[in-house]
Amino acid sequence: MDKTIKELTLLLIYLTSWQEDVGLKKVQRSWKGYPFEVLDELNEEGYIDGSKHAKSVYLTEEGL
């Protein structure tokens, strides 16, 4: 996957994210409105995380 596409997708995920309380911490969450191939690679690289069944992902510390 082109590095520029992954970087721009991660930027869009961040810009369209919202903060959500989950227990003792807050996470940045965003909808999965991007190509799944790119989301899968960002997940494998540790920038985002979330269930494959969920409609949203959250940004990890690495992704922020």
C-alpha positions as a printed NumPy array, in Angstrom:
array([[  0.   ,   0.   ,   0.   ],
       [  1.252,   3.478,  -0.845],
       [  2.637,   5.207,   2.265],
       [  1.002,   8.515,   1.293],
       [ -2.458,   6.916,   1.122],
       [ -2.007,   5.371,   4.569],
       [ -0.788,   8.662,   6.056],
       [ -3.665,  10.648,   4.535],
       [ -6.206,   8.057,   5.684],
       [ -4.811,   8.192,   9.215],
       [ -5.036,  11.997,   9.09 ],
       [ -8.674,  11.829,   7.955],
       [ -9.461,   9.314,  10.687],
       [ -8.002,  11.728,  13.235],
       [ -9.79 ,  14.792,  11.816],
       [-13.175,  13.041,  11.83 ],
       [-12.735,  11.412,  15.242],
       [-14.472,  12.175,  18.504],
       [-13.407,  11.61 ,  22.09 ],
       [-15.171,   8.864,  24.005],
       [-14.946,   7.804,  27.66 ],
       [-14.2  ,   4.103,  28.131],
       [-13.76 ,   3.337,  31.776],
       [-10.778,   5.134,  33.247],
       [ -9.464,   6.617,  30.004],
       [-10.598,   8.495,  26.921],
       [-10.078,   7.331,  23.339],
       [-10.377,   8.958,  19.932],
       [-12.925,   7.004,  17.88 ],
       [-13.826,   7.336,  14.185],
       [-16.164,   5.643,  11.714],
       [-14.78 ,   3.029,   9.305],
       [-15.583,   5.057,   6.183],
       [-12.328,   4.214,   4.447],
       [-11.079,   1.308,   2.302],
       [-10.802,  -1.805,   4.446],
       [ -7.452,  -2.671,   2.857],
       [ -5.97 ,   0.557,   4.262],
       [ -7.69 ,   0.106,   7.64 ],
       [ -6.321,  -3.441,   7.893],
       [ -2.771,  -2.221,   7.288],
       [ -3.114,   0.625,   9.791],
       [ -4.418,  -1.923,  12.299],
       [ -1.506,  -4.298,  11.647],
       [  0.95 ,  -1.418,  12.13 ],
       [ -0.659,  -0.491,  15.467],
       [ -2.068,   2.932,  14.524],
       [ -5.726,   1.977,  14.971],
       [ -7.588,  -0.783,  16.749],
       [-11.112,  -2.093,  17.056],
       [-13.316,  -5.073,  16.427],
       [-13.807,  -6.271,  12.871],
       [-17.541,  -6.326,  13.64 ],
       [-17.7  ,  -2.735,  14.93 ],
       [-18.552,   0.18 ,  12.658],
       [-15.84 ,   2.331,  14.189],
       [-12.168,   2.161,  15.145],
       [-10.132,   3.969,  17.754],
       [ -6.746,   5.594,  17.394],
       [ -3.963,   4.083,  19.467],
       [ -1.264,   6.173,  21.171],
       [  0.933,   5.372,  18.162],
       [ -1.773,   6.621,  15.793],
       [ -2.173,   9.915,  17.591]])
